[in-house]
């Protein structure tokens, strides 16, 4: 990715959360794939899906009818589905490729669902359920939970709460996991998925690019700064590593700071004499 891509992402997430350009930011994330990303083409494909769903639902359709019309178009007509065969494929996280291939992760299929819903006037929110993103329509008063990864399966609220009891959620109130997430949280979750993939693959360039995007969402996140510093060093950028690691170590409790980062910073201090400039 280029510096202009990082700036485009920063522009997309500016302002209050309701002002965040979720679609535009997702299109920037798609550029991590290295392919040509055409936001207008993908938007037109989503427009076509929405128009077909609107026609299927008919005039004055209820929220239930609108949702079922989306189900019909996405899952019955076009065959959108969860990619269970290659879950770790990064293309599952690129919105344009998900629309083209009609396969993706829970969060990207949910984003497709929300984009279509928005176009036909159905209020639809993302729900950050642990380990499995879903959507909700009907608002918190009359919620219906839909699982786009399972081709629109409805999930009862009681069942969702029961599943939570089998998970380690600490002292958190289970109800918080059934609340709508923000647009920035959707993007954070998309980037967290890619972060894990590229880190595990040791794809240093894309790992670094994901960190740059994450830090535009979370500039206060010292752990990400420290990780970027370590990665700068591995990419041969010792001066940038020095500055990131200085900021990371200075940001918090030394007992909680990575010992590897501290050791590397000590080496860089010897090299730079504490100035940040080569001697």
Wavefront OBJ file of the C-alpha trace (Angstrom):
o trace
v 0.000 0.000 0.000
v 1.043 3.581 -0.610
v 1.063 6.533 1.772
v -1.924 7.933 -0.136
v -3.892 4.794 0.773
v -3.246 5.374 4.469
v -4.350 8.984 4.045
v -7.508 7.889 2.222
v -8.317 5.592 5.139
v -7.729 8.429 7.622
v -10.132 10.635 5.648
v -12.776 7.885 5.551
v -12.804 7.500 9.353
v -12.836 11.206 10.254
v -15.507 12.797 12.398
v -18.214 11.325 14.589
v -18.857 7.630 14.183
v -22.048 8.134 12.149
v -19.952 10.194 9.703
v -17.456 7.389 9.111
v -17.471 6.231 5.489
v -17.627 2.516 6.246
v -17.809 1.508 2.604
v -14.955 3.798 1.589
v -12.748 2.547 4.422
v -13.516 -1.077 3.518
v -12.460 -0.334 -0.064
v -9.115 0.980 1.206
v -8.654 -2.212 3.230
v -9.274 -4.175 0.028
v -6.169 -2.564 -1.488
v -4.108 -4.756 0.813
v -4.762 -7.514 -1.706
v -2.597 -5.803 -4.329
v -5.301 -6.101 -7.007
v -7.066 -3.216 -8.742
v -9.886 -2.027 -6.497
v -12.804 -0.322 -8.250
v -15.181 1.141 -5.624
v -17.639 2.294 -8.302
v -17.950 -1.178 -9.794
v -18.544 -2.795 -6.404
v -21.065 -0.086 -5.463
v -22.939 -0.735 -8.708
v -23.057 -4.459 -7.937
v -24.487 -3.703 -4.498
v -26.983 -1.286 -6.092
v -28.167 -4.056 -8.410
v -28.592 -6.484 -5.520
v -30.571 -3.868 -3.611
v -32.810 -3.032 -6.564
v -33.638 -6.702 -7.088
v -34.400 -7.111 -3.386
v -36.648 -4.041 -3.423
v -38.596 -5.384 -6.388
v -38.928 -8.779 -4.733
v -40.242 -7.233 -1.492
v -42.746 -4.965 -3.206
v -44.063 -1.541 -2.267
v -44.618 -0.773 1.412
v -42.838 -3.928 2.524
v -42.367 -4.556 6.261
v -38.890 -4.931 7.776
v -39.386 -8.703 7.819
v -40.323 -8.718 4.144
v -37.343 -6.523 3.246
v -34.964 -8.774 5.146
v -36.335 -11.910 3.528
v -36.000 -10.229 0.135
v -32.327 -9.581 0.859
v -31.948 -13.229 1.904
v -33.545 -14.336 -1.352
v -31.246 -12.238 -3.538
v -27.988 -12.846 -1.684
v -28.327 -16.498 -0.781
v -30.899 -18.118 -3.067
v -30.318 -16.198 -6.295
v -26.630 -15.306 -6.073
v -25.314 -17.969 -3.718
v -23.435 -15.837 -1.195
v -22.003 -18.124 1.485
v -19.407 -18.447 4.180
v -16.021 -19.608 2.944
v -15.568 -22.624 5.193
v -13.042 -24.279 2.866
v -10.381 -21.574 3.153
v -11.358 -19.393 6.091
v -7.890 -17.811 6.362
v -7.797 -16.609 2.749
v -7.221 -12.821 2.962
v -9.629 -12.314 0.038
v -12.443 -13.198 2.452
v -11.747 -9.818 4.054
v -11.712 -7.683 0.889
v -15.225 -6.389 0.286
v -14.878 -6.117 -3.493
v -13.607 -9.693 -3.774
v -16.357 -10.938 -1.466
v -18.971 -9.375 -3.755
v -17.289 -10.844 -6.835
v -16.664 -14.332 -5.422
v -19.848 -14.365 -3.286
v -17.928 -15.875 -0.390
v -16.357 -14.393 2.708
v -16.091 -14.189 6.465
v -18.950 -13.503 8.869
v -17.990 -9.838 9.103
v -17.625 -9.170 5.368
v -20.807 -11.030 4.484
v -22.525 -9.034 7.223
v -21.149 -5.853 5.665
v -22.589 -6.865 2.278
v -25.939 -7.489 4.003
v -25.832 -4.086 5.721
v -24.885 -2.282 2.508
v -27.838 -3.816 0.660
v -30.162 -3.152 3.606
v -29.125 0.503 3.722
v -29.980 0.902 0.046
v -33.555 -0.344 0.494
v -34.291 1.471 3.750
v -33.935 -1.392 6.220
v -32.202 -0.363 9.449
v -29.599 -3.058 9.961
v -26.811 -3.077 12.544
v -23.675 -5.119 12.988
v -23.471 -7.257 16.114
v -19.981 -8.071 17.367
v -20.776 -11.483 18.766
v -17.638 -13.230 20.062
v -15.956 -15.113 17.241
v -18.886 -14.749 14.847
v -20.142 -11.433 13.510
v -23.886 -11.247 12.717
v -26.464 -8.555 11.922
v -29.663 -7.359 13.521
v -32.680 -5.556 12.175
v -35.697 -4.298 14.081
v -33.604 -2.321 16.558
v -32.977 -3.229 20.203
v -36.722 -3.205 20.985
v -37.789 -5.837 18.420
v -34.557 -7.478 17.289
v -34.204 -10.199 14.706
v -30.695 -11.644 14.463
v -29.470 -12.854 11.082
v -26.342 -14.884 10.306
v -25.170 -14.053 6.750
v -22.321 -16.575 7.049
v -24.977 -19.276 7.378
v -26.963 -17.896 4.425
v -29.387 -15.813 6.453
v -30.177 -18.228 9.276
v -32.214 -16.582 12.060
v -30.851 -16.958 15.573
v -33.068 -16.590 18.607
v -31.905 -14.110 21.233
v -32.207 -16.758 23.955
v -29.965 -19.057 21.931
v -27.342 -16.341 21.543
v -27.337 -15.723 25.288
v -27.108 -19.462 25.941
v -24.063 -19.720 23.678
v -22.401 -16.903 25.601
v -22.661 -18.920 28.804
v -20.347 -21.489 27.249
v -17.712 -18.838 26.446
v -15.209 -17.149 28.713
v -16.451 -13.564 28.740
v -15.209 -12.778 32.234
v -17.383 -10.371 34.177
v -18.836 -8.738 31.063
v -22.603 -8.370 30.835
v -23.770 -10.842 28.140
v -26.208 -8.243 26.824
v -23.287 -6.104 25.646
v -22.456 -8.739 23.023
v -25.927 -8.359 21.507
v -25.642 -4.573 21.156
v -24.918 -2.826 17.861
v -21.264 -2.046 17.248
v -19.939 1.211 15.835
v -18.612 1.667 12.327
v -15.090 1.986 13.666
v -15.509 -1.275 15.556
v -16.517 -3.015 12.321
v -13.306 -1.770 10.712
v -11.247 -2.750 13.751
v -12.577 -6.276 13.549
v -11.853 -6.526 9.821
v -8.295 -5.333 10.397
v -7.798 -7.630 13.391
v -8.597 -10.600 11.135
v -6.047 -9.510 8.536
v -3.500 -8.680 11.228
v -3.633 -12.262 12.449
v -3.397 -13.703 8.933
v -0.411 -11.648 7.786
v 1.427 -11.979 11.094
v 1.032 -15.757 11.041
v 2.185 -15.880 7.416
v 5.139 -13.582 8.167
v 4.022 -11.379 5.269
v 5.975 -8.406 6.600
v 4.863 -5.776 4.095
v 1.142 -6.468 4.475
v 1.534 -6.957 8.234
v 3.075 -3.489 8.389
v 0.318 -1.998 6.182
v -2.384 -3.424 8.450
v -0.647 -1.918 11.481
v -0.610 1.485 9.783
v -4.360 1.264 9.194
v -5.007 0.021 12.741
v -3.045 2.917 14.188
v -5.177 5.386 12.297
v -8.160 3.890 14.091
v -6.341 3.485 17.410
v -3.510 6.042 17.605
v -3.455 5.607 21.399
v -2.697 1.882 21.194
v 0.839 1.602 22.539
v 1.023 -2.136 21.860
v 0.473 -1.493 18.141
v 3.170 1.192 18.181
v 5.584 -1.257 19.789
v 4.725 -3.967 17.298
v 5.252 -1.547 14.423
v 8.628 -0.651 15.903
v 9.692 -4.298 15.969
v 8.461 -4.695 12.401
v 10.272 -1.559 11.232
v 13.472 -3.146 12.491
v 12.805 -6.397 10.620
v 12.155 -4.377 7.472
v 15.514 -2.636 7.811
v 14.207 0.718 9.044
v 16.182 1.038 12.256
v 15.637 4.778 12.719
v 11.840 4.396 12.547
v 12.078 1.373 14.846
v 13.978 3.488 17.366
v 11.306 6.198 17.509
v 8.397 3.733 17.781
v 10.075 1.665 20.477
v 11.009 4.783 22.457
v 7.359 5.848 22.400
v 6.158 2.339 23.270
v 8.445 1.842 26.248
v 7.725 5.349 27.557
v 3.969 4.867 27.316
v 3.289 2.439 30.141
v 4.286 0.155 32.966
v 7.700 -1.333 32.223
v 6.604 -4.613 33.808
v 3.910 -4.944 31.126
v 6.215 -3.959 28.273
v 7.598 -6.619 25.941
v 11.069 -7.682 27.080
v 12.011 -8.183 23.423
v 11.106 -4.586 22.654
v 13.127 -3.342 25.612
v 16.183 -5.344 24.543
v 15.934 -4.096 20.967
v 15.514 -0.504 22.133
v 18.619 -0.821 24.301
v 20.568 -2.009 21.246
v 19.276 0.898 19.187
v 20.140 3.377 21.929
v 23.722 2.141 21.815
v 23.697 2.600 18.040
v 22.117 6.043 18.092
v 23.431 7.307 21.397
v 19.905 8.146 22.526
v 19.468 10.748 19.775
v 17.509 8.822 17.176
v 20.193 9.692 14.597
v 22.952 7.337 13.378
v 26.374 8.006 14.858
l 1 2 3 4 5 6 7 8 9 10 11 12 13 14 15 16 17 18 19 20 21 22 23 24 25 26 27 28 29 30 31 32 33 34 35 36 37 38 39 40 41 42 43 44 45 46 47 48 49 50 51 52 53 54 55 56 57 58 59 60 61 62 63 64 65 66 67 68 69 70 71 72 73 74 75 76 77 78 79 80 81 82 83 84 85 86 87 88 89 90 91 92 93 94 95 96 97 98 99 100 101 102 103 104 105 106 107 108 109 110 111 112 113 114 115 116 117 118 119 120 121 122 123 124 125 126 127 128 129 130 131 132 133 134 135 136 137 138 139 140 141 142 143 144 145 146 147 148 149 150 151 152 153 154 155 156 157 158 159 160 161 162 163 164 165 166 167 168 169 170 171 172 173 174 175 176 177 178 179 180 181 182 183 184 185 186 187 188 189 190 191 192 193 194 195 196 197 198 199 200 201 202 203 204 205 206 207 208 209 210 211 212 213 214 215 216 217 218 219 220 221 222 223 224 225 226 227 228 229 230 231 232 233 234 235 236 237 238 239 240 241 242 243 244 245 246 247 248 249 250 251 252 253 254 255 256 257 258 259 260 261 262 263 264 265 266 267 268 269 270 271 272 273 274 275 276 277 278 279
